[in-house]
Amino acid sequence: MMPDTTAPLAGDSRLSELRVLITRMAGFGKTAPEIRTMAMQWSEIVADPPLPLDTVEDVLADQMLRLTPTQRVPVAPVLLDDDLPPVDVTDARGALEIDREAPFERKVGDSKHGPQGRILDFAKLAESRAPEFRWYVPGWLSPHPTLLSGKGGMGKSLAALQLAVALARGKAFLGRAVDPLRILLWSCEEDLPELHRRLERICEFYEIGMSDLSGQLTIDCRHGLDNTLLTQEFGRPLWTGLSEYLREQANDTKADVWIGDNLAHMYACSENDRHPVTIFTSWLSGLRGEPWCPLLIGHVAKVGGSEYSGSTAWENAVRMRWYLGDKLPDEDKSAADEDESEPGNLRFLCKRKTNYDQKDYVRFTMQDGLLVPERIEADVNGDSGWLANLRARKARDVVLRGLEKITEMGVNSSERGGQANLGRLILQFKLAEGCTPRQLSSALAELMVDGTIIRGETGRDASRRKREGLVIAAHAKSNKPNGSGSMGAGTSTTPADAH
């Protein structure tokens, strides 16, 4: 007696398990008839309740279409189980026909070896103008694969979440989005309470209600789950059943951008092997069947100065690569590595590879658990110009903050050499935020030339004598002492401080 069968509903776990079985058997080199037999047996013995026969056949046909060329299985001339009836299942796109002689032979146009590309028709192309290049965020984000990498603790997950909210509502982050976009975010590292706290702060910052995100932003909290999309068995890349879940989710939500946080959870092949890296990014690019942006979040390698981890194929396969850090790109690594202090409040998001625009950057300040952007215009003189400009801006800020902190500690500083040199003190108290001694010295000189930093009274010692050193001019004016102790012509100078 045949067991009762139940037609599957949307999201039925039996369908996902069957897809996983088919993909794994293909990865093991099983022939198409062998896979068909195993699928039928699995449905009868394991599935509870068993799937209808036509459902199993439809899943078989559809899943075989989705296999990559490296997963293609040999086609046997006959079925292993002659008791199974012949099947004639045609894919909705007319791309696959199944019969007893060639059960899973692909027929895409005249090709039997894999998906057929699009042959350009030059006559039709000549009839119209090429479409304009589309930007989601001008100069920053387009419908192409993008990689965001950085060291741990820099705020990549926070940046990804803020970007997702900004894009969903057309708000400014890297720059104002052209239009509100549909965003799908996989959060593999943050639990639900943390996501809730961050979203609350982000929505307050943008002055929007959390319910305003409905229909535009889909966040899949995948903390604590196996999120592997591509793995490797017996040296061959193998897609998991979760890849089909992502495909369905991306198309159901009509996502313009998918943010995958992060690669370590989703990519289980060798990050140094160029081929799986390339097919992974290529597959993601075609997941929607129309232009969209897969934005991948990744870490850096342990090697000093690394901006991403793994093969150069990661940079080659994406069209835009961003780097998030508290130090400037291409900075003197030897000097920067000497500063082992915790990251300061500054963050720099830099375009390190771009196929469609010039390199650029945005500076952020960490405030109340959020990355608050400060737009910095790039220097027109090219890479060296904008990097030098960015370094100088950062060094000036570091000197000013360092002077404030050192003065609060009751320590006098000087522009002269020696133990009291302000640059030396900033490095000594680990306030340099990656700036080199030369950068600090140049910034201090500029700040003194333009009058931002001056020599003045910093307080009084136990004998009520004035202490003098470097002060911020605006603070000196607001805190100017009364009477004979006022700064100016009557201010004394120690011999060591004399010019």
N, C-alpha and C positions, 0 to 999 in steps of 0.2 A: 504494500500500500504506500503510495507516494505521500510524503509529509505535506501538511498544509503550508502554503506559501503566503507571504504578505508583501504586497507592493510597497516599495520604500517611499518614505516622505522626504522632503527637503532636509538635508543635514543628517540623514540616516547614517549612523556609524558603520553599518554593514557595507555601504558603498565605498567609504574611505578605506576600510580594511581590505576590500577586494582590489581596489586600485593599488594599494601597497603590495599585495601578493603578486599581482601581474607585473609590476615594475621590478620587484626583486627577482622573480623567476626569469625575467628578460635579462637582468644583470648577471644571472648565473649561467646564461647561454642556453636556456631551454628553447626548444622549437615552439612555434606557434600552436601546433596541435597539443603539445604537452602542456602548455600554459592553459589552453582551453579545457583540457581534461581536469587539471588541478583546480581550476576555477569552479567547474561544475561540482566536483567532489567537495570542495570547501563549502559551497553553498548548501549542499545536502547534509553534510556532517557537522560543520562548525557553526554556520550562521544560525541564529535563533531569533525568529523562525527563518527557514530557507527563503532565498530570493526567487522570484519567478524566473523561468528559463529565459524569457525574452529580455528581462532586465540584465541578467548575467551577460547575454550576448551583446547588448547595447554597451555595457560598461567595457567589455572586452574590446569591441570595435573602437570605442572612443579613446580608451587608454592606449591602445596600440598606435593610434594616430599621434599621441602626445610624446611618444618615446623619442629621444634624441637619436641622431645617427649612430652614436657609439653604443646605444642600447638596442639597436635593431636585432631582431631574432631571425634565425634561418627559417625558411618556409619549407615544410615537408610536403611531399606530394599527396600523402594520404593521412587521414585522421587515425589516431591511435585507438580510439574507442568508436568502433563502427556502429554501436548501438545509439550513438547520439545522432539526431536527425540533421540533415544538411541545413545550413542557415544562409539566408540572403538578407544581410543587413547592410543598408547603404547609409553612409554618413550624411548628415543634413547638408553638408557642403558638396556632396557628390564626390568626395575624395577617396573613399574606401569601399571596396566590394569584397565580400567574403563568400567563398564557395568551397567545395570539398577538395578541389585540386590545389588552391592557393588561399588558405583561410584568412591570412592577414596581409596579403600583398597590397602595398600602397600603389594607388594609381592616381597620381597627381599630374595631369597633363600627360606627357609621354615619358615621365620619369618614374622609375620603380626603385630609386635609390635614396629617396629622402624628399623633404619639402622642396618645392620648386620656387625659385625666386621670381621677381618681377622683371620681365624683359622690357626695356625702355622702348617706347614707340616714339621715335623722333618726329614723325609727322604730326602726331597729336600734341607733343610737347611744343612744337613750333606754333601751334594755334593760339597759345595763350602765354601770358607772362608768368614767370615763376612766382610762387607765393612768397610774401615777406617772411623773414625769419621771426619766429614767435618767441618772446620772452615772457616767462612767468614773473620774474623780477628783473628789470632791465640790467644787463651786465652781469647778473649773478646766477639766475636759475632759468633753465629752459627745458623743454621736453626731451631730455637726454640723460643718460646715467651720470651720477655725480657721487663723489666720495668725500666725506668729511672725516678727518682723522685728527688725532691729538693724544697727548699723554693722559693717563688716568688722573681724575680729579680736576681737569680743566673745565668741566661743565658741558661736555658734548651732549649728554642726554637732556640737560636743561635747555641748551641752545636748540636742539631738535624739537622739543616740545613748544618752546616759544615761537619758533619758525612755523610750526604746524598751525598754531592758533592764529598767528599773523596772516598766513596765507589763506586760511579758511575765512577770515573776515576782511581781507584786503587791507590789513594794517601794515605800518612801517616796521621793519626789523632790519633786514639788510638794505632795504629800500622798499617803497610801497609796491605791493603786488599790482599787476595790471588790472585784474579782476579777482574777486573771491574765487578760490579754487576748492575742489573736493580733495581732501587729504585723508590718506589711510596711514596710520602709524602703528607699527609693531613695537611695543615696549617690552623687551625681554628681561630688563634688569630692575625696573622700579615696580614695587608692589602697589596695590590699589590705593592705600592710604597716602603714600608719598605722591602719587599722581594727583590725587584729590587736592592735597595741600599746594602743590605747584600750580595746578590749574586755577585754584582760587586766587593765588597771588597774580598770576598772569592776567586773568580776567579783570581783576581790580585795576591793574596797571593800564589796560586798554579800555577800561570803563565800559565793559560789555558784560552781559549776563551769561552764565554758563550755558543756559538753555539756548542761547543764540548760536551755539556751535552745532546744534543738532542739524543733521542733513548735510553739513559741510565737512565736519571732522569726525572720523571714525577712529577710535583708539582701541586697539586690541591689547589688553593687558596680559602678557604671556609670561609673566614672572613665575618661575618654578616649573615650567613646561619644557619638553623637548622641542626645540624650534628648528631642528635640522632640515634644511631644504635640499642640499646637495651633499652626499657623502661619497665614500670611495670603498669599494669592495673588490678584492683581488686585483687591485691596481687600476680599476675602471671607475670613472665617475658614475654615480647612480642617484637619480632623483628619488626623493622620498614621497610618500603619499601626501605629506604636508604641502608639497609644491602645488598640488592640485587644489588644495584648500585655499592657498594664496591666490591662485589664478581665479577661482570662483569669487573670492571675496573682493579682489581688485575690480573685477568686471561687474559684480553686483552693486558695488558702491560707485562705479564709474569714476574711479580715482584718477585725478590728474597727477598726483604725486604720492608715492609710497615711501615712507621713511622706515628703514629697517635698523633698529637699534638693539643689538649690533651684530657685526659680521661673525664674531667669535661664536655666537649662538646658532647661526644659520648656515655657515659654510664649514663643512667638516673635512674637506679635502686639504691637501698640502697647499698652503698659501704661497709657496715658492714654485709651484708647478704651473707654468703658463697656460697650458691647455684648459684645465678645469676652471681656472680663474676667468679665462676668456669666454668659455661657454656659459658660465654662471651669469656674467654681466650681460652677455648677448641674449640669453633666455629671458632675463628680467626685462630687457628692453622691449621684447616682443610679447610680453605677457598679456597686454591689453588689446593687441591687434590694432592699435592706433598709437600715435605719439603720446608718451607720458614720461614722467621722470622718476626712476628709482633712485632714491638718495640713501646711500649706504653709510653707516657709521662704523668707523674702525679705529684701532689703536696704532701706536707706533712701535717700532722694534726697540730692543734694548740698546742698540748701538747709538752712541752719542750723535746728535744731529739728525736722527731719523725723523722723517715726516709721515711715514706710513710703514706698515709692516708687510713683508712678503715680496713677491716678485714684482718687477717693474711692469708686468702685465696689468696690475691694478691701475697704474697711472695711464697706461696705453689704452685700456679698455673703456675708461670713462672719458667724458668730454669736458668735465670740470672737476678739479680737485681743490678742496679747501683744507686749510690747516688752522686749528684753534690752539692757542697757547698763551702763556703769560709773558713769553719772550718773543722778540722779533725774529722772523725767519732770516736765515743766513747770518745770524749774529755770531760774534766770536765765541765759539762753543767752549774753548778752554777757559775763558774768563767767566762765561755764564755758568759753567758746571761747578765753579768754585762756590757759587752762591747756593747753599743747600737749604735756604730758608723756605718756609711754606710759601706757596704762590700768593702774590698780593691780590689787590682788587681789580687789577687791569687784565683784560683779555683782548687778544688780537685775532680776528678771523680774516685770513688772507687767502686770496685766490693764488694758488701756486701753479696751477695749470688751467688754461682756458683756450679753447679752440675758436671762440667767437668774439672775444673782447680782450681789452688790455688788462694786465694785472691790477688788482685793487685791494683794498682792505677796509675793514670797519673796526673801530676800537670800541670796546665795551667796558663798563665799570660794573662790578658786582655790588649790587645794592639790595639789601633786604631779600636775599635769595633769588634775585633776578639779574639778568644781563641787560643793562641799560645801554643802548647803542649811542655812540657819538660819532657822527659822520666826519671822516677826514678825507679831504680831496687829494687825489694822487698827484704827485709832481709830474709835469709834462715831459721831463727829461728822461723818462724810461725807468728801468728797474733800479739802477743805482740811485737815481734822483729820489724816487718815492721811498725807497728803503732808508736813505739817509735822512729824509724829512721825517719819517716815522720814528727813527731812532732818536733824532734830536728832540722831537716833541715828548717822547717818553722820558728821556733823560732829564729834561727841564722839570717835568712833573715829579719825578723821583727825587730830585734835589730839593724841591720845595716841600714835599711831604717829609723828606728826611730831616730837613732843617727844623720843621715844626716839632717833630718827634724828639729830636736830640735836645732842643731847647726846653721842651717839657720835662726832660730827664734831668735838667739842671746842668747840662754839659755845654761849655762854651766851644765855639767852632771858629775857624779862621780860613781865609782863602790862601794863606801862606802854607808852605810845606811844614812837615813835622807832625807830631801826634795829634794836634788839634785841627788838622786839615779836614774840612767838611767832607770831601770825597772819601778820605780814609775812614772817617767816623761812620759814614753811611755804609761802607763795606764791612767795617768791624761789627756794627750792630745788625748786619744782615738785612738792610733796608734797600739794597740796590736793585732788586727785582730784575736781575740779569744784566744791568748796565755795567760796562767796563769802566775802569778808572779813567781812561782817556775821555770817554763819553761824559762822565760826571764832571771832569775838570772843564771841558768845553762848555757844558751847560751852565756851570757855575759862573764862568767868565761872562757868558752872554747875559745871564740874569743880573750880574753886577753892572755891566755896561748899560743896560736899559733901565737900571734903577729899581728893579724888582727886589733885589737883595742889597742891603746896605750894612755898614758897620754901625752899631748902636749899643745902647744899654740893654743887657739881658737880665739884670737883676742886681742884687746886692749880696755881699758876703756877710759872714758873721760879725764883722767889724763895721758894717753898714757902708762899706766902700763899694762903689759901682763896679759891676762886672760888665765887660764889654766883649762883643763878638759879633758874629753875623746874625742879622735879623731880617725878617720880611718887612719891606718898607711900609706896606699897608698896616701891618700890626704895630709897627713902631709909632706911627702917627696916631693910631687909635688909643695906644697905651702910653702916650707921652706923659712923663712925670710932671708934677707941678713945681713951681718955685725954682730955687737955685739948682735943683737936680735935673732940669730939663736938658734934653740933648741939643746939640748945636755947637756954637762957638765955644761954650764953656765946658764941653765934654773933653775929659782928659784922655790921653792915649798912652798906653804903656810902651816902653822902649821896644819891646819885642814886636809890637803891632805897628810901629812907625814905618812909613814908606821910605 
